[in-house]
Amino acid sequence: MKTAKFSRLGFILAAVGSAVGLGNIWKFPYVTGEYGGGAFVLIYLITALFVGIFVLIAELLIGKLGQSDAVSMFENLATKHKKAWKWAGFVVIVPLIILSYYSVVIGWIFHYIVISFEKLPTTVKESTDNFMNLLTSDYQTQLFYHTIVFVLVTAIILKGIKNGIEKINKILMPLLGILLGILFVYSINIDAFVDAAHFMFDPDFSKLTSTGVIVAIGQAFYTLSLGMGIIITYAASLPKQSNIVRSSLIIAIIDTIVAIVAGLIIFTLLFDKGAQSTKGAGLVFISLPSVFYEFGGAGQFLALLFFIAIAFAGITSAISMMEPTVLYLIQRFNMSRTKAAIICSIFFYLLGIVTLFSNITEYKPLLNVGDKSFFDWVDFVCSTMLVPCGGILVVVFVGYYMDKTKIRKELVPLMGKTFVSIWFFMIRYIIPFALFAVILNETGILNSKG
């Protein structure tokens, strides 16, 4: 079955929309704060330019040459062990699982857009109490917004590549850029912007640990939506004459700029009011709301812009997480888009309800395993193991199991023989081990004693 095609701009915006998500605006600032600022950012930038772009090229190559769903592409492009390699394509289920809790988090953001309209918390304690009440008690509000996200994402996916994914990204991505631009201009005029810039761009390598280096590699990888079949699936809908190397550079550069700009905005606001960059949900839903309050009348407007910007980033990422599995069901089982989209939507919606209730105090004993909630387990398994494993599968497949003649025919005119040789060396010998180190670090194996 033929897949609909993106326009060149539509593909770039869709791929950027997939890459630019909560990882850029939420996770990047707090891991930068946690691992020493400038030195961490430098390693992140270097790895984004090498690990990120090289894997992006590999994923775009699979999609452009494969022109199908991810499972079929691995099977059809493999030069040997075709039946075994089709299983690698089932990485497409990973983003759908991630979407189950990602949808819940986007729901929190929608809730905070409403709070920004009404009344911001006046202190960190009030902000903490508000968020913890939402997280552990108020399942009605969470379920309401999770349902809104479910309806929005499903409606966009039902419209297809051209009228759904491409169209919404052409609207939301420029709006996201405008909102971040307004926030950035405002932050430049705050004295603390200088401190934020020094923190992010003056590398102090005494603060950088080996763990920080590995986290920077992982962060560069995660923010580009690699290892999940998303870029591969989108690339199957590339226009025939697309330059995949140039596309990779554009995607990586825009994604990195958004992360840097978001970091500068957030650190400026935090430093100006003497607040700390806290980990995870605490940064966006506890620290920043009370900081926005301290900016007076402007703070409410800033909060509104900030949460709308994150909501836009979340929605564009969410639709990209669903499309790979939808396309697989359409291609392999000859389903209509409507049927495939409804199946995938119901799956992530119901799983999202389970993740949501696993944080509710009353239901925790039923849904927790060990010291983690079901929500935390899904996040942990997907982000620390399945996603980097998907990246390893991609580079090993392209490096060892695809037709080298076809690869060179595609890439040499775009990169030249020397750079293609460097690219091959990186994806065959360096990147798999770097991603394996990320897995070992994130699962705690590198830090275990004895």
C-alpha positions as CSV (number, residue, x, y, z in Angstrom):
1,M,0.0,0.0,0.0
2,K,1.4,3.4,-1.0
3,T,2.0,5.9,1.8
4,A,1.1,9.5,1.5
5,K,4.0,11.9,1.0
6,F,5.1,14.9,3.1
7,S,6.2,18.0,1.3
8,R,9.9,18.8,2.0
9,L,9.0,21.5,4.6
10,G,6.2,19.3,6.0
11,F,8.7,16.5,6.6
12,I,11.2,18.8,8.3
13,L,8.5,20.4,10.6
14,A,7.0,16.9,11.4
15,A,10.5,15.5,12.3
16,V,11.4,18.6,14.3
17,G,7.9,18.4,16.0
18,S,8.7,14.8,16.9
19,A,12.2,15.7,18.3
20,V,11.2,18.9,20.1
21,G,9.2,17.8,23.1
22,L,9.3,17.7,26.8
23,G,12.8,16.4,26.7
24,N,14.0,19.8,25.4
25,I,12.0,22.1,27.5
26,W,11.7,20.0,30.7
27,K,14.5,17.4,30.9
28,F,17.4,19.3,29.3
29,P,17.4,22.2,31.8
30,Y,17.3,20.0,34.9
31,V,20.0,17.6,33.7
32,T,22.2,20.5,32.8
33,G,21.7,21.9,36.3
34,E,22.4,18.5,37.8
35,Y,25.6,17.8,35.9
36,G,27.5,21.1,36.1
37,G,26.2,23.4,33.4
38,G,28.7,24.5,30.7
39,A,30.8,21.3,30.5
40,F,27.7,19.2,30.3
41,V,26.2,21.4,27.5
42,L,29.5,21.2,25.5
43,I,29.4,17.4,25.6
44,Y,25.7,17.5,24.7
45,L,26.4,19.7,21.7
46,I,29.3,17.5,20.5
47,T,27.3,14.3,20.8
48,A,24.2,15.9,19.2
49,L,26.4,16.7,16.2
50,F,28.0,13.3,16.0
51,V,25.9,10.6,17.6
52,G,22.6,12.4,16.9
53,I,23.2,13.4,13.3
54,F,24.9,10.1,12.4
55,V,22.0,8.0,13.8
56,L,19.5,10.4,12.2
57,I,21.1,9.8,8.8
58,A,20.9,6.0,9.4
59,E,17.2,6.2,10.3
60,L,16.4,8.5,7.4
61,L,18.3,6.1,5.1
62,I,16.2,3.1,6.2
63,G,13.0,5.0,5.7
64,K,13.9,6.5,2.3
65,L,15.1,3.2,0.9
66,G,12.4,1.1,2.6
67,Q,9.3,3.1,1.7
68,S,7.0,1.0,4.0
69,D,6.2,0.4,7.7
70,A,9.2,-0.1,10.0
71,V,8.8,-3.8,10.4
72,S,8.6,-4.4,6.7
73,M,11.6,-2.1,6.1
74,F,13.9,-4.0,8.4
75,E,12.8,-7.3,6.8
76,N,13.0,-6.1,3.2
77,L,16.3,-4.2,3.5
78,A,18.3,-6.9,5.4
79,T,20.9,-8.6,3.2
80,K,20.7,-11.7,5.5
81,H,18.6,-13.0,8.4
82,K,15.6,-11.2,7.0
83,K,13.0,-13.0,9.2
84,A,15.1,-12.2,12.4
85,W,15.5,-8.5,11.5
86,K,11.8,-7.9,11.1
87,W,11.6,-8.1,14.9
88,A,13.7,-5.0,15.1
89,G,10.9,-3.1,13.5
90,F,8.7,-3.7,16.5
91,V,10.5,-0.8,18.2
92,V,7.4,1.0,16.9
93,I,5.4,-0.2,19.9
94,V,7.8,1.6,22.2
95,P,6.7,5.1,21.5
96,L,3.1,4.0,21.8
97,I,3.8,2.7,25.3
98,I,5.6,6.0,26.1
99,L,2.6,7.9,24.8
100,S,0.5,6.3,27.6
101,Y,2.3,8.3,30.3
102,Y,3.4,11.2,28.0
103,S,-0.3,11.9,27.5
104,V,-0.9,12.1,31.2
105,V,2.0,14.6,31.5
106,I,0.6,16.7,28.7
107,G,-2.6,16.6,30.6
108,W,-0.8,18.1,33.6
109,I,0.4,20.9,31.3
110,F,-3.1,21.6,30.1
111,H,-4.2,21.9,33.8
112,Y,-1.4,24.4,34.4
113,I,-2.4,26.5,31.5
114,V,-5.8,26.9,33.3
115,I,-4.0,27.6,36.5
116,S,-2.0,30.4,34.7
117,F,-5.3,32.0,33.8
118,E,-6.6,31.8,37.3
119,K,-4.1,32.1,40.2
120,L,-0.5,31.0,40.4
121,P,0.8,29.5,43.7
122,T,2.5,32.2,45.8
123,T,5.2,30.0,47.4
124,V,7.1,26.9,46.7
125,K,5.2,25.1,49.5
126,E,1.9,26.0,48.0
127,S,3.2,25.0,44.6
128,T,4.4,21.7,46.0
129,D,1.1,21.0,47.7
130,N,-0.9,21.8,44.6
131,F,1.1,19.5,42.4
132,M,1.2,16.6,44.9
133,N,-2.6,16.9,45.4
134,L,-3.0,16.7,41.6
135,L,-0.6,13.7,41.3
136,T,-1.7,11.6,44.3
137,S,-5.4,12.5,44.8
138,D,-7.1,14.4,42.0
139,Y,-7.5,11.6,39.5
140,Q,-10.7,13.3,38.1
141,T,-8.7,16.3,36.8
142,Q,-6.0,14.1,35.4
143,L,-8.4,11.8,33.7
144,F,-10.3,14.7,32.2
145,Y,-7.1,16.2,30.6
146,H,-5.7,12.7,29.6
147,T,-9.0,12.3,27.7
148,I,-8.6,15.6,26.0
149,V,-5.1,14.6,24.8
150,F,-6.5,11.3,23.6
151,V,-9.2,13.0,21.5
152,L,-6.8,15.6,20.1
153,V,-4.1,13.1,19.1
154,T,-6.6,10.7,17.6
155,A,-8.3,13.4,15.6
156,I,-5.0,14.5,14.1
157,I,-3.8,11.0,13.3
158,L,-7.2,10.2,11.6
159,K,-6.5,13.0,9.2
160,G,-3.4,11.3,7.9
161,I,0.0,12.5,6.8
162,K,-0.8,15.5,4.7
163,N,-4.0,16.8,6.3
164,G,-3.2,15.8,9.9
165,I,0.4,15.4,10.9
166,E,1.9,17.9,8.3
167,K,-0.8,20.5,8.7
168,I,-0.8,20.6,12.6
169,N,3.1,20.8,12.6
170,K,2.9,23.7,10.1
171,I,0.7,25.5,12.6
172,L,2.1,24.5,16.0
173,M,5.9,24.5,15.3
174,P,6.0,28.2,14.1
175,L,3.7,29.1,17.1
176,L,6.1,27.3,19.4
177,G,9.0,29.3,17.9
178,I,7.1,32.6,18.4
179,L,6.3,31.8,22.0
180,L,9.8,30.7,22.9
181,G,11.1,33.8,21.1
182,I,8.9,36.1,23.2
183,L,10.0,34.4,26.4
184,F,13.7,34.6,25.3
185,V,13.5,38.3,24.5
186,Y,11.9,38.9,27.9
187,S,14.7,36.9,29.7
188,I,17.4,38.8,27.8
189,N,16.2,41.9,29.6
190,I,16.6,40.4,33.0
191,D,20.0,40.8,34.8
192,A,20.2,37.1,35.7
193,F,20.4,36.3,31.9
194,V,24.1,36.9,32.1
195,D,24.4,34.4,35.0
196,A,22.4,31.9,33.1
197,A,24.6,32.3,30.0
198,H,27.8,31.9,32.0
199,F,26.3,28.8,33.7
200,M,25.4,27.2,30.4
201,F,28.4,28.2,28.2
202,D,31.4,28.5,30.6
203,P,32.6,24.9,30.9
204,D,34.0,23.9,34.3
205,F,35.3,20.4,33.7
206,S,35.9,19.9,37.4
207,K,32.1,19.6,37.8
208,L,31.7,17.0,35.0
209,T,31.8,13.3,35.9
210,S,32.0,10.3,33.7
211,T,28.3,9.8,34.5
212,G,27.6,13.3,33.2
213,V,29.3,12.5,29.9
214,I,27.1,9.4,29.4
215,V,24.0,11.3,30.4
216,A,24.8,14.0,27.8
217,I,25.1,11.3,25.2
218,G,21.8,9.9,26.2
219,Q,20.1,13.3,26.3
220,A,21.3,14.1,22.8
221,F,19.9,10.8,21.6
222,Y,16.5,11.0,23.4
223,T,15.7,14.5,22.3
224,L,16.0,13.6,18.6
225,S,13.3,10.8,18.9
226,L,15.8,8.2,17.8
227,G,15.5,4.5,18.3
228,M,11.7,4.4,18.3
229,G,10.9,3.9,14.6
230,I,9.4,7.5,14.4
231,I,12.0,9.0,12.1
232,I,12.2,5.8,10.1
233,T,8.4,5.9,9.6
234,Y,8.3,9.6,8.7
235,A,11.2,9.1,6.3
236,A,9.2,6.5,4.4
237,S,7.0,9.5,3.4
238,L,9.9,11.7,2.2
239,P,9.7,13.2,-1.3
240,K,11.9,11.2,-3.7
241,Q,14.6,13.7,-4.2
242,S,15.1,14.7,-0.6
243,N,18.6,15.3,0.7
244,I,18.6,13.2,3.9
245,V,22.0,14.6,5.1
246,R,20.8,18.2,4.9
247,S,17.5,17.1,6.6
248,S,19.4,15.5,9.4
249,L,21.5,18.6,10.0
250,I,18.4,20.9,10.0
251,I,16.5,18.6,12.4
252,A,19.4,18.3,14.8
253,I,20.3,22.0,14.7
254,I,16.7,23.2,15.4
255,D,16.2,20.6,18.1
256,T,19.4,21.7,19.8
257,I,18.6,25.4,19.5
258,V,15.2,24.8,21.2
259,A,16.9,23.0,24.1
260,I,19.5,25.7,24.5
261,V,16.9,28.6,24.3
262,A,14.7,26.8,26.8
263,G,17.6,26.3,29.2
264,L,18.5,30.0,29.0
265,I,14.9,31.0,29.7
266,I,14.4,28.7,32.6
267,F,17.8,29.4,34.3
268,T,17.3,33.1,33.9
269,L,13.9,33.0,35.6
270,L,15.2,30.6,38.4
271,F,18.4,32.6,39.0
272,D,16.6,35.9,39.1
273,K,14.5,34.7,42.0
274,G,17.1,32.6,43.7
275,A,15.3,29.3,43.0
276,Q,16.9,25.9,42.2
277,S,16.6,23.7,39.2
278,T,14.9,20.6,40.6
279,K,14.7,17.2,39.0
280,G,11.8,15.9,36.9
281,A,8.3,17.1,37.4
282,G,9.5,19.4,40.2
283,L,11.1,21.8,37.8
284,V,8.1,22.6,35.6
285,F,5.2,22.0,38.0
286,I,6.7,23.1,41.4
287,S,9.7,25.5,41.0
288,L,8.6,27.5,38.0
289,P,4.9,28.3,38.9
290,S,6.0,30.0,42.2
291,V,8.8,31.8,40.3
292,F,6.4,33.1,37.8
293,Y,4.2,34.5,40.7
294,E,7.2,36.5,41.9
295,F,7.3,38.4,38.6
296,G,4.0,40.0,39.4
297,G,1.5,40.8,36.7
298,A,4.0,39.9,33.9
299,G,4.5,36.5,35.6
300,Q,1.0,35.3,34.9
301,F,1.4,36.1,31.2
302,L,4.9,34.5,31.1
303,A,3.4,31.3,32.8
304,L,0.7,31.2,30.2
305,L,3.1,31.5,27.3
306,F,5.5,28.9,28.8
307,F,2.8,26.2,29.4
308,I,1.2,26.8,26.0
309,A,4.6,26.4,24.4
310,I,5.3,23.1,26.3
311,A,1.8,21.9,25.3
312,F,2.5,22.6,21.6
313,A,5.8,20.7,21.9
314,G,4.0,17.8,23.7
315,I,1.2,17.5,21.1
316,T,3.6,17.4,18.1
317,S,5.7,14.7,19.8
318,A,2.6,12.8,20.9
319,I,1.2,12.4,17.3
320,S,4.7,11.2,16.2
321,M,4.6,8.5,18.8
322,M,1.4,7.1,17.5
323,E,2.0,7.2,13.7
324,P,4.6,4.3,13.5
325,T,2.2,1.7,14.9
326,V,-0.7,3.1,12.9
327,L,1.3,2.8,9.7
328,Y,2.3,-0.7,10.6
329,L,-1.3,-1.8,11.1
330,I,-2.3,-0.2,7.8
331,Q,0.5,-1.7,5.8
332,R,0.7,-5.2,7.2
333,F,-2.9,-5.9,7.9
334,N,-4.5,-3.7,5.2
335,M,-6.5,-1.8,7.8
336,S,-8.2,1.5,7.2
337,R,-6.4,4.5,8.9
338,T,-9.6,4.9,11.0
339,K,-9.5,1.4,12.4
340,A,-5.7,1.4,13.0
341,A,-5.8,4.8,14.7
342,I,-8.7,3.8,17.0
343,I,-6.9,0.6,18.0
344,C,-3.7,2.5,18.9
345,S,-5.6,5.3,20.6
346,I,-7.6,3.0,22.8
347,F,-4.3,1.1,23.7
348,F,-2.4,4.2,24.9
349,Y,-5.5,5.7,26.5
350,L,-6.3,2.6,28.7
351,L,-2.6,2.1,29.6
352,G,-2.4,5.8,30.4
353,I,-5.3,5.4,32.9
354,V,-3.3,2.6,34.6
355,T,-0.2,4.8,34.8
356,L,-2.3,7.7,36.1
357,F,-3.9,5.7,38.9
358,S,-0.6,4.2,39.9
359,N,0.3,7.6,41.4
360,I,-3.0,7.9,43.3
361,T,-2.4,7.1,47.0
362,E,-5.5,4.9,47.3
363,Y,-4.5,2.7,44.4
364,K,-0.7,2.6,44.8
365,P,-0.6,-0.7,46.7
366,L,-2.4,-2.4,43.8
367,L,-0.3,-0.9,41.0
368,N,3.2,-0.5,42.4
369,V,6.0,-3.0,41.9
370,G,8.8,-2.8,44.4
371,D,9.7,0.9,45.1
372,K,8.4,2.2,41.8
373,S,4.9,3.1,40.6
374,F,3.7,1.5,37.4
375,F,4.1,5.1,35.9
376,D,7.8,5.1,36.9
377,W,8.4,1.6,35.7
378,V,7.0,2.3,32.2
379,D,9.1,5.4,32.0
380,F,12.2,3.6,33.3
381,V,12.0,0.6,31.1
382,C,11.3,2.6,27.9
383,S,13.7,5.5,28.3
384,T,16.6,3.6,29.9
385,M,16.5,0.3,28.0
386,L,14.1,0.0,25.1
387,V,14.9,3.4,23.4
388,P,18.7,3.1,23.4
389,C,18.4,-0.6,22.5
390,G,16.3,0.5,19.5
391,G,19.2,2.9,18.6
392,I,21.7,0.1,18.8
393,L,19.6,-2.1,16.5
394,V,19.4,0.7,13.9
395,V,23.1,1.4,13.7
396,V,24.0,-2.3,13.8
397,F,21.5,-3.0,11.0
398,V,22.7,-0.2,8.8
399,G,26.3,-0.8,9.6
400,Y,26.4,-4.6,9.0
401,Y,23.1,-5.8,7.4
402,M,22.1,-3.4,4.7
403,D,23.5,-3.3,1.2
404,K,26.6,-1.2,1.3
405,T,26.4,-0.4,-2.4
406,K,22.9,1.1,-2.0
407,I,24.1,3.1,1.0
408,R,27.1,4.5,-0.8
409,K,25.0,5.3,-3.9
410,E,22.7,7.3,-1.7
411,L,25.2,9.0,0.6
412,V,28.4,9.6,-1.4
413,P,26.8,12.3,-3.6
414,L,25.6,14.0,-0.5
415,M,28.7,13.6,1.8
416,G,31.7,12.5,-0.3
417,K,33.6,9.2,0.1
418,T,35.7,10.4,3.1
419,F,32.7,11.5,5.2
420,V,30.8,8.3,4.3
421,S,33.7,6.3,5.5
422,I,33.8,8.2,8.8
423,W,30.0,7.8,9.2
424,F,30.3,4.0,8.6
425,F,33.1,3.8,11.2
426,M,31.0,5.7,13.8
427,I,27.9,3.7,13.4
428,R,29.7,0.4,13.3
429,Y,32.3,0.8,16.0
430,I,31.6,3.9,18.2
431,I,27.9,4.6,18.5
432,P,26.7,1.1,19.5
433,F,29.2,1.1,22.5
434,A,28.2,4.7,23.4
435,L,24.5,3.7,23.6
436,F,25.4,0.5,25.5
437,A,27.2,2.7,28.0
438,V,24.1,4.8,28.3
439,I,22.0,1.7,29.1
440,L,24.5,0.6,31.7
441,N,24.6,4.0,33.3
442,E,20.9,4.6,33.4
443,T,20.2,1.1,34.8
444,G,22.8,1.8,37.5
445,I,25.1,-1.0,36.5
446,L,28.0,1.3,35.9
447,N,27.5,2.8,39.4
448,S,27.1,-0.5,41.2
449,K,29.7,-1.5,43.7
450,G,31.3,-4.9,44.0
